[in-house]
């Protein structure tokens, strides 16, 4: 049976280019540009472990857990700071009335308090606790946007128009 190959692969120029780009490719060797297969990542390893093996892993590698939990805390706190600056900016620009700002501030403070309680319970912020805080922050974010873009404006004397 005759094998069909592309005619350009037989030209001397193409053979020269292939030999320069892929040394050994014309002699049947593997491509050195292709990286060797890598070991599965940490997530893959953890997924394949039994619950007992995972507990033992986290006991022997506590620094990995702490780094992940630190990222959760930093993410939640960064969002809290962003929400706070949006409230402050709304007050300065007059988009939020004092009553709206007070209500939003109370909700922001409640989220901060909830975060502190979650961390104080067991010393870290778990994935479920982070999810709960993110949902509360999402609700507050939507409320800030709604209040800032409603028809009320705080102009001058502090009265809503």
Residue frames relative to the residue before (quaternion, step in Angstrom):
aa qw qx qy qz dx dy dz
X 1.0000 0.0000 0.0000 0.0000 0.00 0.00 0.00
X 0.3698 -0.7531 0.5077 0.1955 3.55 -0.80 1.02
X 0.2971 -0.7439 0.5711 0.1796 3.56 -0.91 0.95
X 0.2755 -0.7470 0.5820 0.1653 3.53 -0.98 0.88
X 0.0022 -0.7753 0.6316 0.0009 3.52 -0.92 0.90
X 0.6060 -0.5615 0.4167 0.3793 3.49 -1.19 0.50
X 0.5113 -0.6888 0.4100 0.3098 3.65 -0.78 0.92
X 0.6188 0.5713 -0.3581 0.4031 3.62 1.09 -0.57
X 0.5961 0.5836 -0.3714 0.4076 3.58 1.15 -0.42
X 0.6745 0.5086 -0.2927 0.4480 3.57 1.21 -0.34
X 0.5363 0.6277 -0.4268 0.3690 3.60 1.15 -0.21
X 0.5840 -0.6024 0.4058 0.3624 3.61 -1.04 0.71
X 0.6288 0.5437 -0.3439 0.4368 3.59 1.01 -0.76
X 0.6650 0.4976 -0.2970 0.4711 3.59 0.92 -0.92
X 0.6408 0.5173 -0.3227 0.4665 3.58 1.00 -0.81
X 0.6366 0.5211 -0.3234 0.4676 3.58 1.03 -0.77
X 0.6600 0.5017 -0.3030 0.4700 3.59 0.89 -0.93
X 0.6602 0.5033 -0.3113 0.4625 3.58 0.89 -0.90
X 0.6695 0.4955 -0.3145 0.4554 3.59 0.93 -0.82
X 0.6574 0.4921 -0.3155 0.4755 3.61 1.10 -0.61
X 0.7139 0.4540 -0.2564 0.4675 3.58 0.92 -0.90
X 0.8041 0.1546 -0.0456 0.5722 3.55 0.96 -0.87
X 0.1260 -0.8175 0.5551 0.0871 3.60 0.36 1.15
X 0.7919 0.2784 -0.2276 0.4935 3.53 -0.91 0.91
X 0.5184 0.6593 -0.4210 0.3455 3.61 1.18 -0.32
X 0.6826 0.4849 -0.2973 0.4589 3.57 1.03 -0.75
X 0.6788 0.4532 -0.2951 0.4967 3.58 1.21 -0.36
X 0.6171 -0.5823 0.3408 0.4049 3.58 1.21 0.26
X 0.4815 0.6566 -0.4541 0.3618 3.60 1.20 0.21
X 0.5965 -0.5702 0.4201 0.3776 3.55 -1.26 0.36
X 0.5819 -0.5904 0.4459 0.3377 3.52 -1.25 0.49
X 0.3417 -0.7669 0.4995 0.2136 3.63 -0.58 1.07
X 0.5718 0.5985 -0.3827 0.4103 3.59 1.22 -0.32
X 0.6142 0.5525 -0.3473 0.4437 3.58 1.11 -0.63
X 0.3844 -0.7356 0.4992 0.2487 3.61 -0.63 1.03
X 0.5456 -0.6043 0.4531 0.3632 3.56 -1.12 0.56
X 0.6051 -0.5507 0.4005 0.4125 3.60 -1.11 0.47
X 0.3038 -0.7715 0.5357 0.1595 3.55 -0.93 0.90
X 0.5933 -0.5575 0.4457 0.3723 3.49 -1.29 0.45
X 0.5734 -0.5827 0.4270 0.3864 3.59 -1.06 0.57
X 0.5472 -0.6402 0.4411 0.3101 3.55 -1.13 0.69
X 0.7331 -0.4325 0.3110 0.4229 3.52 -1.37 0.19
X 0.6415 0.5291 -0.3339 0.4439 3.58 0.91 -0.87
X 0.6546 0.5113 -0.3111 0.4618 3.58 0.94 -0.89
X 0.6484 0.5149 -0.3175 0.4622 3.58 0.96 -0.86
X 0.6739 0.5001 -0.3014 0.4527 3.57 0.90 -0.92
X 0.6346 0.5398 -0.3331 0.4415 3.58 1.03 -0.75
X 0.7063 0.4610 -0.2628 0.4686 3.57 1.08 -0.67
X 0.5752 0.5985 -0.3760 0.4118 3.60 1.27 -0.20
X 0.4911 -0.5994 0.5323 0.3407 3.52 -1.26 0.43
X 0.6675 -0.4896 0.3504 0.4382 3.63 -1.17 0.32
X 0.6439 0.5180 -0.3320 0.4548 3.61 0.99 -0.76
X 0.6495 0.5093 -0.3133 0.4697 3.58 0.99 -0.83
X 0.6384 0.5194 -0.3307 0.4618 3.61 1.01 -0.77
X 0.6383 0.5185 -0.3351 0.4599 3.60 0.94 -0.85
X 0.6599 0.4994 -0.3033 0.4723 3.57 0.94 -0.87
X 0.6225 0.5442 -0.3346 0.4521 3.58 1.02 -0.81
X 0.7003 0.4617 -0.2845 0.4642 3.59 0.83 -0.97
X 0.5977 0.5471 -0.3691 0.4553 3.61 1.12 -0.51
X 0.7392 0.4074 -0.2266 0.4861 3.57 0.98 -0.82
X 0.7596 0.2752 -0.1687 0.5646 3.61 1.26 -0.27
X 0.0489 0.8513 -0.5220 0.0192 3.64 0.73 0.94
X 0.5942 0.5930 -0.3746 0.3937 3.60 1.08 -0.60
X 0.6163 0.5393 -0.3557 0.4503 3.62 1.07 -0.59
X 0.6480 0.5034 -0.3122 0.4787 3.59 0.97 -0.83
X 0.6577 0.5162 -0.3230 0.4435 3.59 0.89 -0.89
X 0.6432 0.5205 -0.3335 0.4517 3.60 0.93 -0.80
X 0.6590 0.5032 -0.3133 0.4630 3.58 0.95 -0.84
X 0.6867 0.4730 -0.2892 0.4701 3.56 0.94 -0.86
X 0.5915 0.5488 -0.3654 0.4642 3.58 1.10 -0.61
X 0.6377 0.5214 -0.3322 0.4595 3.59 0.98 -0.80
X 0.6240 0.5334 -0.3454 0.4548 3.60 1.02 -0.73
X 0.6630 0.4987 -0.3053 0.4674 3.56 0.89 -0.95
X 0.6698 0.5017 -0.3069 0.4534 3.59 0.88 -0.92
X 0.6441 0.5237 -0.3285 0.4505 3.58 0.99 -0.78
X 0.6647 0.4911 -0.3005 0.4760 3.58 0.93 -0.92
X 0.6810 0.4903 -0.2984 0.4547 3.59 0.89 -0.90
X 0.6192 0.5337 -0.3495 0.4578 3.61 1.03 -0.69
X 0.6540 0.4948 -0.3164 0.4768 3.57 1.00 -0.79
X 0.6208 0.5356 -0.3448 0.4571 3.61 1.01 -0.77
X 0.6548 0.5088 -0.3092 0.4657 3.59 0.95 -0.88
X 0.6427 0.5176 -0.3200 0.4655 3.58 1.00 -0.81
X 0.6534 0.5047 -0.3146 0.4684 3.60 0.92 -0.87
X 0.6421 0.5291 -0.3183 0.4543 3.58 1.00 -0.87
X 0.6819 0.4732 -0.3043 0.4675 3.59 0.89 -0.84
X 0.6080 0.5363 -0.3579 0.4633 3.61 1.11 -0.57
X 0.6318 0.5082 -0.3301 0.4833 3.60 1.03 -0.76
X 0.6624 0.5101 -0.3036 0.4570 3.59 0.88 -0.96
X 0.6620 0.5017 -0.3057 0.4655 3.57 0.94 -0.86
X 0.6381 0.5331 -0.3217 0.4530 3.59 1.04 -0.76
X 0.6325 0.5108 -0.3237 0.4840 3.58 1.10 -0.73
X 0.6744 0.5085 -0.2981 0.4447 3.59 0.88 -0.97
X 0.7286 0.4332 -0.2487 0.4686 3.57 0.94 -0.88
X 0.4957 -0.6666 0.4264 0.3580 3.57 1.24 -0.27
X 0.4552 0.6903 -0.4525 0.3340 3.59 1.24 0.16
X 0.7380 0.3058 -0.1985 0.5678 3.58 1.23 -0.44
X 0.3853 -0.6862 0.5651 0.2475 3.54 -0.99 0.87
X 0.6550 -0.5030 0.3621 0.4324 3.63 -1.15 0.31
X 0.6467 0.5134 -0.3284 0.4588 3.61 0.99 -0.74
X 0.6494 0.5031 -0.3184 0.4730 3.59 0.96 -0.83
X 0.6610 0.5118 -0.3057 0.4557 3.56 0.92 -0.93
X 0.6420 0.5264 -0.3198 0.4566 3.58 0.98 -0.83
X 0.6613 0.5047 -0.3008 0.4662 3.57 0.93 -0.90
X 0.6677 0.4935 -0.2949 0.4729 3.58 0.92 -0.90
X 0.6418 0.5312 -0.3178 0.4526 3.57 1.03 -0.83
X 0.6260 0.5346 -0.3337 0.4594 3.58 1.01 -0.77
X 0.6670 0.4929 -0.3001 0.4713 3.58 0.98 -0.83
X 0.6303 0.5193 -0.3284 0.4745 3.59 1.05 -0.76
X 0.6515 0.5095 -0.3114 0.4680 3.59 0.99 -0.83
X 0.6289 0.5341 -0.3335 0.4560 3.59 1.04 -0.73
X 0.6317 0.5166 -0.3296 0.4749 3.60 1.05 -0.74
X 0.6493 0.5114 -0.3171 0.4652 3.60 0.96 -0.86
X 0.6503 0.5115 -0.3120 0.4670 3.57 1.00 -0.83
X 0.6388 0.5246 -0.3205 0.4626 3.59 0.99 -0.84
X 0.6350 0.5201 -0.3278 0.4677 3.59 1.00 -0.80
X 0.6608 0.5099 -0.3094 0.4556 3.57 0.90 -0.92
X 0.6504 0.5062 -0.3147 0.4708 3.60 0.99 -0.83
X 0.6472 0.5260 -0.3191 0.4501 3.60 0.95 -0.89
X 0.6738 0.4748 -0.2922 0.4849 3.57 0.97 -0.83
X 0.6662 0.5195 -0.3056 0.4392 3.59 0.96 -0.83
X 0.5570 0.6357 -0.3845 0.3713 3.61 1.12 -0.65
X 0.8368 -0.0177 0.0576 0.5441 3.58 0.69 -1.07
X 0.6367 -0.5848 0.3159 0.3909 3.59 1.21 0.36
X 0.7903 0.1821 -0.1460 0.5666 3.57 1.21 0.02
X 0.4500 -0.6559 0.5382 0.2787 3.53 -1.36 0.21
X 0.2638 -0.7936 0.5334 0.1268 3.58 -0.46 1.22
X 0.6998 -0.4791 0.3352 0.4103 3.50 -1.33 0.29
X 0.6681 0.4955 -0.3014 0.4660 3.59 0.94 -0.86
X 0.6388 0.5129 -0.3225 0.4742 3.57 1.05 -0.77
X 0.6298 0.5209 -0.3333 0.4700 3.59 1.02 -0.78
X 0.6403 0.5315 -0.3223 0.4512 3.58 0.96 -0.89
X 0.6503 0.5189 -0.3078 0.4617 3.58 0.97 -0.91
X 0.6707 0.4867 -0.2967 0.4746 3.59 0.92 -0.90
X 0.6360 0.5282 -0.3330 0.4535 3.60 0.99 -0.79
X 0.6471 0.5108 -0.3268 0.4621 3.57 0.98 -0.77
X 0.6406 0.5034 -0.3232 0.4814 3.59 0.99 -0.78
X 0.6519 0.4985 -0.3164 0.4758 3.59 1.01 -0.78
X 0.6194 0.5345 -0.3466 0.4588 3.60 1.04 -0.69
X 0.6457 0.5098 -0.3214 0.4689 3.59 0.97 -0.86
X 0.6662 0.4944 -0.3045 0.4680 3.58 0.92 -0.91
X 0.6287 0.5405 -0.3386 0.4449 3.59 0.97 -0.80
X 0.6593 0.4919 -0.3074 0.4785 3.60 0.94 -0.87
X 0.6562 0.5117 -0.3160 0.4558 3.57 1.00 -0.80
X 0.6171 0.5312 -0.3451 0.4668 3.59 1.02 -0.76
X 0.6626 0.5006 -0.3130 0.4608 3.56 0.88 -0.92
X 0.6539 0.5213 -0.3129 0.4503 3.57 0.92 -0.90
X 0.6947 0.4723 -0.2808 0.4641 3.59 0.86 -0.95
X 0.6676 0.5060 -0.3141 0.4467 3.59 0.99 -0.77
X 0.7695 0.3616 -0.1905 0.4907 3.56 1.09 -0.63
X 0.4516 0.6539 -0.4920 0.3556 3.58 1.16 0.33
X 0.7048 -0.5054 0.3120 0.3879 3.59 -1.29 0.20
X 0.5761 0.6042 -0.3909 0.3876 3.60 1.16 -0.39
X 0.0450 -0.7723 0.6334 0.0162 3.53 -1.10 0.79
X 0.2841 -0.7256 0.5976 0.1891 3.56 -1.05 0.76
X 0.0881 0.8148 -0.5626 0.1087 3.55 -0.19 1.28
X 0.8760 0.0534 -0.0517 0.4766 3.47 -0.86 0.98
X 0.8911 0.1182 -0.0434 0.4359 3.55 -0.48 -1.26
X 0.5905 -0.6096 0.3720 0.3759 3.60 1.16 0.24
X 0.5556 0.5859 -0.4040 0.4300 3.60 1.24 0.20
X 0.4176 -0.6759 0.5407 0.2766 3.56 -1.06 0.71
X 0.2233 -0.7772 0.5775 0.1125 3.55 -0.96 0.92
